[in-house]
C-alpha cells in the first residue's frame, strides 16, 4: 500500500510545473496612463515595437463594472523573440513580452513575469542568451518608465 501511495504522490508531483513564474513588481510615481506612455516611449527608444495596449479598465466599464485603472502593454523585438520561438514554439504563448500597469490602492505599479520562466515553461536552456537579454531589457525599461 505504501508503494502504491508513493507512486501516486510521485505522479502528482511530476505533473506539477517546476515552479510558478516569478512576478516582478516595479512601483511608479506616475499615473497608470503616464507610466504606460513612459514605458511605451522607452520600448520604442530601445528599438523595440509596441504591439498593443489592452485597457482592462475600459473592458470592465463596457459591462458596467468599475475596476481600478489597469492597462496591459504588449511589446517586443522580433530579433530577440524569434530565436526563442524558433527554439521552442510554445514560447509564442508568452511572447511578445507583457507588462501590466495598474493602480494598486493609489500606487501605480508595473508587473511582469520573470523571463526565466520561458526556460522553465518551454524547455529552453536556463542559460539561453536571449532570456538573459530579455531579463535585462525588462528591468531597464520599467526602471526608465518609473524614473
N, C-alpha and C positions, 0 to 999 in steps of 0.2 A: 504494500500500500504506500509506504514512504517513497519508493522508487517511482510509483505512478504519480504521486503528488509533486515530486521533484521534477518529473518530466513535464507536467502541466505548467509549473512555475517557470521552468526554462523556456517553454514555448511562448508563454505570455511575455516574458522579459525580452526575448529576442524579437518579438513583434513590435515592441515599443520603439519609437525613434531614439536614436543615440543620445540626443539632447535637444531641448527646445531652443530655438534661435533666440539669442540674447537680444533684447531691445535696448537700443542706445537712446538716451534722453538728453536733449540739449535745450536749456532754457534760453528764451529770447526776451529782451526788454521791449520789443515792439509788438504791435497788434498782430493778429493772425494774418491779415491782408498784407501788412507791410513786411512781415517776416517772409511770407510766401514770395512777394515781389523781390525781396533781397536775395532769397535763395535762388530763385529763377535767374536773376541777374548774375549771381556767382557761377551758376551752372553754365550759362552762355558765355561768360567771360573766360571760363576754363576750356571752352571749345566743345562742350557737350551740347545736347539738344533737349529742350523741354518738349515732351510729347503730349502731356495733358495736365490739366488742373481739374480735379474732381471736387466740386463743392458739396461736401456731405451735408452741410447745414441747409443749403438750398434744396437738396433732395428731401430732407426731412420736412422742410416748410411746404413742399409740394403735396405732402399728405397730411398737412395740418398739424405737424409736430414741430416743436421748437427744441433744438439742441444747441449747446454752446458752439460758437464758431469753430469750424473744422474743415480743413482743406487738405487734399492729397495731391502732392506734386509728383508726377511720374517723369523721369528723365534718364538720359544715359548717353553713352558714347559708343556707337556701333564698333569702333576699333577695339574697345575693351570688352563689350558684351558678346560680340560674335564669336571670338575664340572659346569663350566659356560655353555658349550654346552649342558650338560645334563639338566640343569635347563631351558635353552632357546635355542632350536635347531637352531633358526635363527642366533644366535651369531656366528655360523660357517661361516657366510658371512664376519665377521670381525676378526676372529681368524684363524690362528695364527696371532700374532702381526706383524706390519709392520712399518718400518722406511724408509723414502726416504731420500737419501743423495744426494745433488746436488750443483752445482756451481751457486750461485746467484750473478752475476756481480763481480766475483773474490773472493767472500766469500763463503766458504763451509758451508752449513747448513744441519742439520738433522731436519726433521719434522715428527711428528706422531700425530695421533688422541688421544685426551684425553680418556683414558679407561672408564671414567664416561659415555661416550656416549653409552657404552654397556648397561648400566642400562636404559637409556632413550630410545634407539632404540629397545631394545629387551625385555623390560618389566621385567627386573631384579630389585630387591630391590636396592635402592640407596646406602644402607649400606652393600651390598654384600661383604663379606670379600675378595674374590678373586679380585674384582675390585680394592679395595684399594691396594692390594699386587701388581697388575699389574701396577698401577699408580706409586707406589714407585720404582718398578723394572725398568720401562722405564726411569724415572728420573735419577736413579743411573747409568744405563747402558750408556745412552747418555752422561752424565757428565763424566764418565770414558773414553769414546771414545774421548772426547774433551780435556782431561787434558794433 
